[in-house]
């Protein structure tokens, strides 16, 4: 059997991105299924005019929408985004049935594809969040640090993002987690460069990871390094983008993390907000506040191009069983452990 073709997640970083999150209206399921089948054609129609700009669109489907849209059991690991209440900071969950992650090296292409999608969604779904992302200098976020340095490459990237044969979700599928973070730049800029580097765990100018005996246990790098029970590092692929509104004093990072296993993304988030150990939370959260949170399944292309409809509209299909939570583990992640303190 030929492996399912995955969506276009594995593309080089682009200079522009458009993030659209939508909620499917009651009665809009059939029209949305038809749109899912047509996303590839819409992308080709827009992108064909400037092929060198590399227009792509990845579609993610949320747990509640899956049950309404598709005559298939909910994929193992797909559930609504789980809020986290840490000792100081809160990872919020916000509405979201569909994600359209649109990327290109020209924003006009992103904008037009987004416009065509919005036209098809009108009356059938509501866009509840729209963010225009841009590349900042040499892949830096608005805090001034290079973002995405540790992304895996080549076959390692494919293995991090897409499930393989024999895994709980179909080959070529995966998950994506998104969060919109707003930065307190006044407080951040009040820190010295050395203090900022200790918060991140990397040098600001040269983008080198701090030595283990220097890097604080509550630094962002320390808390987002995950290994499994065999000692192998569990990687994700980040496509974060800066965004903002100068007049409104809004400066942020749109976090986009892809992984073959949602548990890896959730472990990272738990480390950041709850802490490792509990209470040792990620210090970047003192300067960056999460205002959205969603988890989506990224199906292979064949499912998008021919989405099976339930026999009766609104007839939900029973979701796959979720793994039982390990003792003391609210996210149900029992097979992963973390490096560091």
Number of C-alpha atoms within 10 A of each C-alpha: 3 4 11 15 14 22 22 13 21 16 12 11 17 20 18 23 30 22 22 21 23 22 21 22 16 12 14 18 21 16 17 20 18 15 19 19 17 16 20 17 13 18 21 14 11 18 20 13 10 13 11 11 17 16 26 22 24 20 24 25 24 26 23 19 19 24 20 23 25 23 18 18 14 23 20 18 23 25 20 18 21 16 16 19 13 18 13 11 18 16 22 17 18 17 16 28 24 27 27 20 20 24 30 26 19 18 21 12 25 25 19 15 25 22 12 14 19 17 11 16 20 13 14 19 22 17 17 13 16 13 16 18 23 22 18 16 11 10 20 19 22 19 21 16 20 20 20 17 13 13 14 17 13 8 9 13 18 20 17 22 27 26 21 18 11 8 12 13 22 18 19 22 24 29 26 28 22 22 22 22 21 21 22 18 16 9 10 17 13 10 12 9 15 11 12 22 23 22 24 23 25 22 17 19 11 9 15 13 18 17 10 11 7 10 19 21 24 26 22 24 20 25 29 24 19 22 17 15 11 9 12 10 15 19 25 28 23 21 23 24 30 26 23 19 9 8 6 7 11 13 19 24 23 23 19 19 20 28 27 28 25 23 19 25 22 19 23 20 20 25 25 28 24 23 20 22 14 13 15 19 26 26 21 18 20 15 17 20 20 20 14 19 21 26 31 28 29 27 25 21 21 13 16 21 17 13 19 13 17 18 10 9 15 15 14 20 16 11 18 15 12 12 12 12 12 12 9 9 12 13 17 17 19 18 12 17 18 21 15 16 11
